[in-house]
Amino acid sequence: MEYQVPKLQFDYQMREELHERAYQSFDRYYTRRCEQSDEEIARRWHRDFSSLEAYEASVAPNREHLRALLGGWPDRWSRERGDLAPEGMVIDRCGPYTVSRIFITLFEDVRIDFLLLVPNGLTGPTPVVMAMHGLGSTPEDACGFVPDPGCYNAFGSQLAEAGYVVVAPRMMGPANKRNWLYRKAMLMGENLFGAEMFGLSRVVDYLQGPDCAEFADPERIGFYGLSQGGMAALYFPALDQRIKLSVASGHFYWMKVKMVVPGEKYLAYIVTSEEDKFIQGELLEFSEADIASLICPRHLCIEYGLQDPVLTQEEPEEEYPKIRQVYDQLGIGERLVLATHPGGHEVVMGESLEFIEKHL
């Protein structure tokens, strides 16, 4: 027999109001939890400033915690490090450098490509800079091999013309494709961005291998990235200590605000479609300055434009003193630089290039 719904006097408007009330109460709770992140973070760090060696040992557990938050680097990946199976093709020999495209295996059947720019006339192993593009862009954008150089201003090519071996890796994009992969990775306890960081470590394996021995100095590898590439310029050197110097451009912010608090002068991630920027449990242990502190005592340059609509001036100004205190307390303040330029969300190499030339 068909069930008969009791005839009740029901306030349908109240139904929506109750739904909104529940939403607001949850939102207040999680907002409060995010606001309390400083206290949560402080309990998870035990930095020892008595010496550089003691400092590095004291933050080593936090490095492993960050790796775990990014899905870890599973044993099955690490076991396959020995077989890069590199394949390369020369694209152009004209101009001041030779451009090649190299393919390598990350793990299982996952292969990526990167551009390799080798200055002509090198007489021996030369410092390397990894030039990392941002969301929705490509290695060709980072190097300026496109009709419109856009926000990158061909910084990869500029570095090659300055005499550095340049590697321009590939990260996934645009946002909808990243979200697709991010969701599948999360179901398996992994993280797309973490897998990409492992991929960058495989690029370093290649740079330190026999194919590059004649022209790349394996002990002088730097990193330079804009926007999402700037995010990689913080996280990757924090995870892989083989990177000796990093320039994080257009990405150094007050995390608990930038992630979840919409504002008029900046773009909060919570109102974007970039799901992959949300890493479960990150605010329990890490701010941007904390991630940067895993790069210390190596060299780090924070770069941003004063007219950047994505990263307002207030964000790095809030976060920068925290990492400045770490470097200064260790007596190595010269290894950290805050480089500003009058432009927007773009690479404008000036002080940052001087930083690379001085320290790499």
C-alpha positions as CSV (number, residue, x, y, z in Angstrom):
1,M,0.0,0.0,0.0
2,E,1.3,3.5,-0.9
3,Y,2.6,5.4,2.1
4,Q,0.6,8.5,3.0
5,V,2.6,11.4,4.2
6,P,0.9,13.0,7.3
7,K,-0.7,16.4,6.5
8,L,1.4,18.8,8.7
9,Q,1.6,22.5,8.8
10,F,5.2,23.0,7.6
11,D,7.0,26.3,7.3
12,Y,9.1,25.9,4.1
13,Q,10.8,29.2,4.6
14,M,12.0,27.9,8.0
15,R,13.5,24.9,6.3
16,E,15.9,27.2,4.4
17,E,16.7,29.3,7.5
18,L,17.6,26.2,9.5
19,H,19.8,25.0,6.7
20,E,21.6,28.4,6.6
21,R,21.8,28.4,10.4
22,A,23.6,25.0,10.4
23,Y,25.9,26.2,7.6
24,Q,26.8,29.4,9.5
25,S,27.6,27.5,12.7
26,F,29.9,25.1,10.9
27,D,31.6,28.0,9.1
28,R,32.2,29.8,12.4
29,Y,33.6,26.7,13.9
30,Y,36.1,26.0,11.1
31,T,37.0,29.7,10.8
32,R,37.8,29.7,14.5
33,R,39.9,26.6,14.1
34,C,41.9,28.2,11.3
35,E,42.4,31.3,13.3
36,Q,43.8,29.2,16.1
37,S,46.4,27.6,13.8
38,D,49.3,29.6,15.2
39,E,48.9,27.9,18.6
40,E,48.6,24.5,16.9
41,I,51.7,25.1,14.8
42,A,53.9,26.3,17.7
43,R,53.4,23.0,19.5
44,R,54.8,21.0,16.6
45,W,58.2,22.8,16.2
46,H,61.2,22.4,18.4
47,R,63.9,24.4,16.6
48,D,67.5,24.2,18.0
49,F,69.5,27.4,17.1
50,S,72.7,26.3,18.8
51,S,74.4,25.6,15.5
52,L,73.4,25.0,11.8
53,E,73.8,21.3,12.2
54,A,71.6,21.3,15.3
55,Y,69.0,23.3,13.5
56,E,68.9,21.0,10.6
57,A,68.5,18.0,12.8
58,S,65.8,19.7,14.9
59,V,63.6,20.4,11.8
60,A,64.1,17.1,10.1
61,P,61.0,15.5,11.6
62,N,58.9,18.4,10.3
63,R,60.3,17.8,6.8
64,E,59.1,14.2,7.0
65,H,55.7,15.4,8.3
66,L,55.3,17.7,5.3
67,R,56.2,14.9,3.0
68,A,53.6,12.8,4.6
69,L,50.9,15.5,4.2
70,L,51.7,15.5,0.5
71,G,50.9,11.8,0.3
72,G,54.5,10.7,1.0
73,W,56.9,9.4,-1.5
74,P,55.8,5.8,-1.6
75,D,58.4,3.1,-1.4
76,R,57.3,1.8,-4.8
77,W,58.3,5.1,-6.3
78,S,61.6,5.3,-4.6
79,R,62.6,1.8,-5.6
80,E,62.3,2.9,-9.2
81,R,64.7,5.8,-8.9
82,G,67.4,4.0,-10.8
83,D,65.6,3.8,-14.1
84,L,64.9,7.2,-15.5
85,A,64.8,5.8,-19.1
86,P,65.7,9.3,-20.5
87,E,64.9,10.2,-24.1
88,G,65.9,13.5,-25.6
89,M,65.6,15.5,-28.8
90,V,67.3,18.7,-29.8
91,I,64.8,21.4,-30.7
92,D,67.1,24.3,-31.7
93,R,70.8,24.9,-31.8
94,C,70.5,28.5,-32.9
95,G,71.2,31.5,-30.7
96,P,73.2,31.6,-27.4
97,Y,72.1,28.2,-26.2
98,T,70.9,24.7,-27.4
99,V,67.3,23.7,-26.5
100,S,66.3,20.1,-26.0
101,R,63.2,18.3,-24.8
102,I,63.9,15.5,-22.4
103,F,61.5,12.8,-21.3
104,I,62.1,10.8,-18.1
105,T,60.1,8.2,-16.0
106,L,58.9,9.3,-12.6
107,F,57.4,6.0,-11.5
108,E,55.6,3.1,-13.1
109,D,54.4,4.3,-16.5
110,V,54.3,8.0,-15.6
111,R,56.6,10.0,-17.8
112,I,57.1,13.8,-18.0
113,D,59.0,16.1,-20.2
114,F,61.1,19.2,-19.5
115,L,63.1,21.7,-21.6
116,L,66.8,21.8,-21.2
117,L,68.7,25.0,-22.2
118,V,72.5,24.6,-22.4
119,P,74.5,27.8,-23.1
120,N,76.9,27.4,-26.0
121,G,80.6,27.4,-25.3
122,L,80.6,26.0,-21.8
123,T,84.0,24.9,-20.7
124,G,82.9,22.7,-17.8
125,P,80.1,21.9,-15.3
126,T,78.0,25.0,-14.8
127,P,75.3,26.0,-12.2
128,V,71.8,24.9,-13.0
129,V,68.5,26.8,-12.4
130,M,65.2,25.0,-12.6
131,A,62.6,27.5,-14.1
132,M,59.1,26.6,-12.9
133,H,55.9,27.8,-14.6
134,G,52.6,28.5,-12.9
135,L,49.0,27.2,-13.1
136,G,47.8,26.6,-16.6
137,S,51.1,27.5,-18.2
138,T,53.9,25.4,-19.8
139,P,57.7,25.1,-19.9
140,E,57.6,27.1,-23.2
141,D,55.9,30.0,-21.4
142,A,58.5,30.0,-18.6
143,C,61.3,30.2,-21.3
144,G,59.5,32.7,-23.5
145,F,59.1,30.4,-26.5
146,V,55.6,31.7,-27.1
147,P,54.2,34.7,-29.0
148,D,53.3,36.6,-25.8
149,P,55.9,36.3,-22.9
150,G,53.2,37.3,-20.5
151,C,54.0,37.3,-16.8
152,Y,57.1,35.2,-17.2
153,N,59.1,37.7,-19.2
154,A,61.1,34.7,-20.7
155,F,62.9,34.3,-17.4
156,G,64.1,30.8,-18.4
157,S,65.8,32.2,-21.5
158,Q,67.2,35.2,-19.6
159,L,68.9,32.8,-17.1
160,A,70.3,30.7,-20.0
161,E,71.7,33.9,-21.7
162,A,73.2,34.8,-18.3
163,G,75.2,31.6,-18.5
164,Y,73.2,29.1,-16.5
165,V,72.1,25.7,-17.6
166,V,68.3,25.9,-17.4
167,V,65.7,23.2,-16.9
168,A,62.0,24.0,-17.3
169,P,59.9,21.2,-15.9
170,R,56.2,20.6,-16.5
171,M,53.4,20.6,-13.9
172,M,49.8,19.7,-14.6
173,G,47.2,22.3,-15.5
174,P,44.7,23.9,-15.9
175,A,42.7,23.8,-12.7
176,N,40.0,21.4,-14.0
177,K,42.5,18.8,-15.0
178,R,44.4,19.2,-11.7
179,N,41.2,18.7,-9.8
180,W,40.4,15.5,-11.7
181,L,43.8,14.0,-10.8
182,Y,43.8,15.5,-7.3
183,R,40.5,13.7,-6.4
184,K,41.8,10.3,-7.7
185,A,45.1,10.7,-5.8
186,M,43.3,11.6,-2.6
187,L,41.2,8.5,-2.8
188,M,44.4,6.5,-2.8
189,G,46.0,8.4,0.1
190,E,48.3,10.4,-2.3
191,N,48.4,14.0,-3.4
192,L,48.9,15.4,-7.0
193,F,51.2,18.2,-5.8
194,G,53.2,15.7,-3.8
195,A,53.6,13.5,-6.8
196,E,54.8,16.5,-8.8
197,M,57.4,17.3,-6.1
198,F,58.6,13.7,-6.4
199,G,58.8,14.3,-10.2
200,L,61.0,17.3,-9.6
201,S,63.3,15.2,-7.5
202,R,63.6,12.8,-10.5
203,V,64.6,15.8,-12.6
204,V,67.4,16.5,-10.1
205,D,68.4,12.8,-10.4
206,Y,68.8,13.4,-14.1
207,L,70.8,16.5,-13.6
208,Q,73.1,14.7,-11.3
209,G,73.4,11.7,-13.6
210,P,75.9,10.8,-16.4
211,D,73.9,12.5,-19.2
212,C,74.6,15.9,-17.8
213,A,78.1,15.4,-16.3
214,E,79.8,17.5,-19.0
215,F,77.8,20.7,-18.5
216,A,75.8,20.6,-15.3
217,D,77.3,21.1,-11.8
218,P,75.5,18.5,-9.6
219,E,76.2,20.5,-6.4
220,R,75.0,23.9,-7.6
221,I,71.3,23.5,-8.5
222,G,68.9,26.4,-7.9
223,F,65.1,26.8,-8.3
224,Y,63.1,29.7,-9.5
225,G,59.3,29.7,-9.9
226,L,56.4,32.1,-10.3
227,S,52.9,31.7,-8.8
228,Q,52.2,28.0,-8.5
229,G,55.8,27.7,-9.6
230,G,56.6,29.9,-6.6
231,M,54.7,27.5,-4.4
232,A,56.9,24.7,-5.8
233,A,59.9,27.0,-5.1
234,L,59.0,26.8,-1.4
235,Y,57.8,23.2,-1.0
236,F,60.3,21.4,-3.3
237,P,63.6,22.8,-1.7
238,A,61.9,22.2,1.7
239,L,61.6,18.5,0.7
240,D,64.8,18.0,-1.3
241,Q,67.9,19.4,0.2
242,R,69.9,19.0,-3.0
243,I,68.5,22.4,-4.1
244,K,71.0,25.0,-2.9
245,L,69.1,28.2,-3.6
246,S,65.5,29.1,-4.3
247,V,63.6,32.1,-5.6
248,A,59.9,32.0,-4.8
249,S,58.1,34.6,-6.9
250,G,54.5,35.7,-6.5
251,H,53.9,33.2,-3.7
252,F,54.6,33.9,-0.1
253,Y,51.5,34.7,1.9
254,W,49.7,34.6,5.3
255,M,48.4,31.1,4.8
256,K,45.4,31.1,7.2
257,V,44.1,34.2,5.6
258,K,45.0,33.6,2.0
259,M,43.4,30.2,2.0
260,V,40.0,30.9,3.6
261,V,39.3,34.6,4.1
262,P,38.0,36.4,0.9
263,G,39.3,39.9,0.5
264,E,39.0,42.9,-1.8
265,K,42.7,43.3,-2.6
266,Y,43.7,39.6,-3.1
267,L,42.3,36.3,-4.3
268,A,41.6,33.8,-1.6
269,Y,41.9,30.1,-2.7
270,I,38.5,29.3,-1.1
271,V,36.7,31.2,-3.8
272,T,38.6,29.6,-6.7
273,S,38.3,26.2,-8.3
274,E,41.9,25.2,-7.2
275,E,41.0,22.3,-4.9
276,D,44.6,21.0,-5.0
277,K,45.8,24.0,-2.9
278,F,44.0,22.5,0.1
279,I,46.2,20.0,1.9
280,Q,44.6,18.1,4.7
281,G,45.9,19.1,8.1
282,E,48.5,21.6,6.8
283,L,47.5,24.4,9.2
284,L,48.1,22.2,12.2
285,E,51.8,22.4,11.5
286,F,52.8,24.7,8.7
287,S,52.6,28.3,7.7
288,E,54.5,29.6,4.7
289,A,57.3,30.8,6.9
290,D,57.5,27.3,8.5
291,I,57.8,25.7,5.1
292,A,60.5,28.2,4.2
293,S,62.3,27.4,7.5
294,L,62.9,23.9,6.1
295,I,64.9,25.5,3.3
296,C,67.1,27.2,5.9
297,P,70.1,27.3,6.2
298,R,70.2,27.3,2.4
299,H,69.7,30.5,0.4
300,L,66.2,31.8,-0.2
301,C,64.8,34.8,-2.1
302,I,61.2,35.9,-1.7
303,E,60.1,38.0,-4.7
304,Y,56.9,39.8,-5.4
305,G,55.5,42.8,-7.3
306,L,54.1,45.7,-5.4
307,Q,51.1,45.8,-7.8
308,D,50.4,42.1,-7.6
309,P,46.6,41.5,-7.6
310,V,47.0,37.9,-6.4
311,L,49.5,38.5,-3.6
312,T,49.0,41.8,-1.8
313,Q,51.9,43.6,-0.2
314,E,50.4,42.9,3.3
315,E,50.7,39.2,2.9
316,P,54.5,38.8,2.6
317,E,54.9,41.6,5.1
318,E,53.0,39.6,7.6
319,E,54.8,36.4,7.0
320,Y,58.4,37.5,6.1
321,P,59.4,38.6,9.6
322,K,58.8,35.1,10.9
323,I,61.4,33.5,8.5
324,R,63.7,36.5,8.9
325,Q,63.9,35.8,12.6
326,V,65.0,32.2,11.9
327,Y,67.8,33.2,9.5
328,D,69.0,36.0,11.8
329,Q,68.9,33.9,14.9
330,L,71.2,31.4,13.2
331,G,73.6,34.3,12.2
332,I,73.0,33.8,8.4
333,G,70.8,36.7,7.6
334,E,72.6,37.3,4.3
335,R,71.2,34.1,2.9
336,L,67.6,35.4,2.9
337,V,66.4,38.3,0.7
338,L,63.1,40.0,0.2
339,A,63.1,41.3,-3.4
340,T,60.3,43.6,-4.6
341,H,59.6,45.2,-8.0
342,P,57.1,47.7,-9.1
343,G,55.2,45.3,-11.4
344,G,52.4,42.9,-10.9
345,H,52.1,39.1,-10.8
346,E,55.1,38.5,-12.9
347,V,58.8,37.8,-12.9
348,V,61.0,40.9,-13.0
349,M,64.5,39.7,-12.6
350,G,66.7,42.3,-10.9
351,E,67.6,41.8,-7.3
352,S,66.7,38.1,-7.7
353,L,69.2,37.6,-10.5
354,E,71.9,39.4,-8.4
355,F,71.0,37.0,-5.6
356,I,71.5,33.9,-7.9
357,E,74.7,35.3,-9.3
358,K,76.1,36.0,-5.8
359,H,75.2,32.7,-4.1
360,L,74.9,30.0,-6.8
